[in-house]
Amino acid sequence: MAPVEQDALAVREQLFHERVRECIICALLFASLYILCHFIITHFKKHTDFTAVHDDEDAAVNRIALGLCTFTLAVALGAVLLLPFSIISNEVLLSFPQNYYIQWLNGSLIHGLWNLVFLFSNMSLVLLMPFAYFFTESEGFAGSKKGIMARVYETSVVLLLLTLLVLGMVWVASAIVGNDAASRQSLYDLWEYYLPYLYSCISLFGVLLLLLCTPFGLSTMFTVTGKLLVKPRLLEDLDEQLSCTRFEEAAVSHRI
């Protein structure tokens, strides 16, 4: 074998090992987030949800919905933690550039994590969460056999119809706003235009909802905290209490 072929083979083997290492690291990180989100959901859910179901079919459906919701929450938590993770990994690499044990925190891993988060976010937003909702509400088509597959068929049909409805509404809105070839071509390219646009719009609505609900939540939090906390006696006005006591004493004497 020629030296050039040997060098190319060594480079391919090195790239293969790096890809395998990145896949293992991504799998471990996502598994950790999934386990954490599973504990969070099972801690805050009601005791009657997902488990206390007497029908085996309903229990299986609820477990599948729980898994889909846990997956979506893990993806959302990964999207939130991805930017701090990128900043911290960059700072660690700049602080210890020659350390062999932290070289796995490279740009290729961060880029791969960004791509996976973007892919799973769109998949959870467009497919998994609507499927979980329709799956728990489905009962199967009339006349079909009862079972998990009947619910899967009904959920798939409803989700397909909903997707066609959303695409049709976007198509009509695009035709009203800009009736040109570029806007129609952008709808054909779902991956490069439609999914990022949908993800950005829903993120914008989420931020607006957060800005709308946060002041009410903070005011409620301070109100509840003020009711639960006891005012320290050092801050009380003794003269005011003595005056109130004299007025009460005078009122009682007047009644007597």
Disulfide bonds with the S-S distance in Angstrom:
none
